């Protein structure tokens, strides 16, 4: 694309025309003819890598640095902008032909439930023969069976809009996207008008980045300034606050929950009964747990607000299973992504409701992340389990024993608590202790197929460890 045409959203004047072959903010991804964005981030400054980008063939630079601008001026097209992240999103969208304008984009944000709500929405659309794409924690693609990994819930704008372009080219009319607080705070989805924005809930998480809970909430709130229809879980206290701010948002805002516009009447054995606009609807699913009633109601509400006939959704969610979310990988053995105190509590209360024997919980906490949630997770696990095995999650560069010590601070009595730092051995220990009526919950990693230890990303999947254990015993 010609540089002059690409830069129109920023109203920048071009004195030297070049053909732009791509856009990136990562100097390692620069190829011949790329536009390189160089700006100061939280942990590094992209301006330090301008020379590397030029050696790789960058034809143009957009920077937030006056020094970089002056140094490059006259050598190649260079522009200085005050809000580089917003500019990156606008130009990425334009480079790929503004695919967001050709799709109904559903954005789902919140601490817990984003992935389940998103994949329920995607699965229902597929069942209704409506082509849709998904971007989120599990990767991206147009079906659960063909997802490609991303590495982050909401990718950087060049990749995000490139994926949306692929969806359009494959005939999709919808895109269902998990929108993280990082993605909103860092303007990765800036410029998109979402058809529907869904807020699931908010509990303490990512406070290493946001510093305090209200700032975390304000990041989530950003989504609703760019939605045509908002849908908020009013039974969550932060959702209730968001609902009270509805006059500030440009779009129409609805609520869901036991006191919502999409009113949950009951959720039993996977069957949701809800009331909306004076009509009662029965929605069938294969889900367990009260929290999944909210996820199901959020997905139903999002599709109804998009204009899909609610009567057609009665059986559209039936049979949809979300990897790593209350996933029964062997009779009485569940793997779940729960990695916050609230999510772990809801998970264990759900599993307790159908456990006849002991409830054995295996979990750890991530390193270099939110130390404040470790002790509360330990408390929740001990209060709701008969036996707790504390282990490693993704320790990263933090000492695993330090993480475990933080978890143990939340446990007053160490009776019924084992510490097994090696995650494989911890899972195998739980399975070896499991009686016929017992249930084992392995929490924290869910769908993930790796462990991050130090600088290494090691292949590791909880489900595979369970499978191999029972294969050795001859039970599979």
Rosetta blueprint (number, residue, H / E / L):
1 X L
2 X E
3 X H
4 X H
5 X H
6 X H
7 X H
8 X H
9 X H
10 X H
11 X L
12 X L
13 X L
14 X L
15 X L
16 X L
17 X L
18 X L
19 X E
20 X L
21 X L
22 X E
23 X E
24 X E
25 X L
26 X L
27 X H
28 X H
29 X H
30 X L
31 X L
32 X L
33 X L
34 X E
35 X E
36 X E
37 X E
38 X E
39 X L
40 X E
41 X L
42 X L
43 X L
44 X L
45 X E
46 X H
47 X H
48 X H
49 X H
50 X H
51 X H
52 X H
53 X H
54 X H
55 X H
56 X L
57 X L
58 X L
59 X L
60 X E
61 X E
62 X E
63 X E
64 X L
65 X L
66 X H
67 X H
68 X H
69 X H
70 X H
71 X H
72 X H
73 X L
74 X L
75 X L
76 X L
77 X E
78 X E
79 X E
80 X E
81 X L
82 X L
83 X L
84 X H
85 X H
86 X H
87 X H
88 X H
89 X H
90 X H
91 X H
92 X H
93 X H
94 X H
95 X H
96 X L
97 X L
98 X L
99 X H
100 X H
101 X H
102 X H
103 X L
104 X E
105 X E
106 X E
107 X E
108 X E
109 X E
110 X L
111 X L
112 X L
113 X L
114 X H
115 X H
116 X H
117 X H
118 X H
119 X H
120 X H
121 X H
122 X H
123 X H
124 X H
125 X H
126 X H
127 X H
128 X L
129 X L
130 X L
131 X L
132 X E
133 X E
134 X E
135 X E
136 X E
137 X L
138 X L
139 X E
140 X E
141 X E
142 X L
143 X L
144 X H
145 X H
146 X H
147 X L
148 X E
149 X L
150 X L
151 X L
152 X L
153 X L
154 X L
155 X L
156 X L
157 X H
158 X H
159 X H
160 X H
161 X H
162 X H
163 X H
164 X H
165 X H
166 X H
167 X H
168 X H
169 X H
170 X L
171 X L
172 X L
173 X L
174 X E
175 X E
176 X E
177 X E
178 X E
179 X L
180 X L
181 X H
182 X H
183 X H
184 X H
185 X H
186 X L
187 X L
188 X L
189 X L
190 X L
191 X L
192 X L
193 X L
194 X E
195 X E
196 X E
197 X E
198 X E
199 X E
200 X L
201 X L
202 X L
203 X L
204 X L
205 X L
206 X L
207 X H
208 X H
209 X H
210 X H
211 X L
212 X L
213 X H
214 X H
215 X H
216 X H
217 X H
218 X H
219 X H
220 X H
221 X H
222 X H
223 X H
224 X H
225 X H
226 X L
227 X E
228 X E
229 X E
230 X E
231 X E
232 X E
233 X E
234 X L
235 X L
236 X L
237 X H
238 X H
239 X H
240 X H
241 X H
242 X H
243 X H
244 X H
245 X L
246 X H
247 X H
248 X H
249 X L
250 X L
251 X L
252 X E
253 X E
254 X E
255 X E
256 X E
257 X E
258 X L
259 X L
260 X L
261 X L
262 X E
263 X E
264 X E
265 X E
266 X E
267 X E
268 X E
269 X L
270 X L
271 X E
272 X E
273 X E
274 X E
275 X E
276 X E
277 X L
278 X L
279 X E
280 X E
281 X E
282 X E
283 X E
284 X E
285 X L
286 X L
287 X L
288 X L
289 X L
290 X H
291 X H
292 X H
293 X H
294 X H
295 X H
296 X H
297 X H
298 X H
299 X H
300 X H
301 X H
302 X H
303 X H
304 X H
305 X H
306 X L
307 X L
308 X L
309 X L
310 X H
311 X H
312 X H
313 X H
314 X L
315 X L
316 X L
317 X L
318 X L
319 X L
320 X L
321 X L
322 X L
323 X L
324 X L
325 X L
326 X L
327 X E
328 X E
329 X E
330 X E
331 X L
332 X L
333 X E
334 X E
335 X E
336 X E
337 X L
338 X L
339 X L
340 X L
341 X H
342 X H
343 X H
344 X H
345 X H
346 X H
347 X H
348 X H
349 X H
350 X H
351 X H
352 X H
353 X L
354 X L
355 X L
356 X L
357 X L
358 X L
359 X E
360 X E
361 X E
362 X E
363 X E
364 X L
365 X L
366 X L
367 X L
368 X L
369 X L
370 X L
371 X L
372 X H
373 X H
374 X H
375 X H
376 X H
377 X H
378 X H
379 X H
380 X H
381 X H
382 X H
383 X H
384 X H
385 X L
386 X L
387 X E
388 X E
389 X E
390 X E
391 X L
392 X L
393 X L
394 X L
395 X L
396 X E
397 X L
398 X L
399 X L
400 X H
401 X H
402 X H
403 X H
404 X H
405 X H
406 X H
407 X H
408 X H
409 X L
410 X L
411 X L
412 X L
413 X L
414 X L
415 X L
416 X L
417 X E
418 X E
419 X E
420 X L
421 X L
422 X L
423 X H
424 X H
425 X H
426 X H
427 X H
428 X H
429 X H
430 X H
431 X H
432 X H
433 X H
434 X L
435 X L
436 X L
437 X L
438 X L
439 X E
440 X E
441 X E
442 X E
443 X E
444 X L
445 X L
446 X L
447 X L
448 X L
449 X L
450 X E
451 X E
452 X E
453 X E
454 X L
455 X L
456 X E
457 X E
458 X E
459 X E
460 X L
461 X L
462 X H
463 X H
464 X H
465 X H
466 X H
467 X H
468 X H
469 X H
470 X H
471 X H
472 X H
473 X L
474 X L
475 X L
476 X L
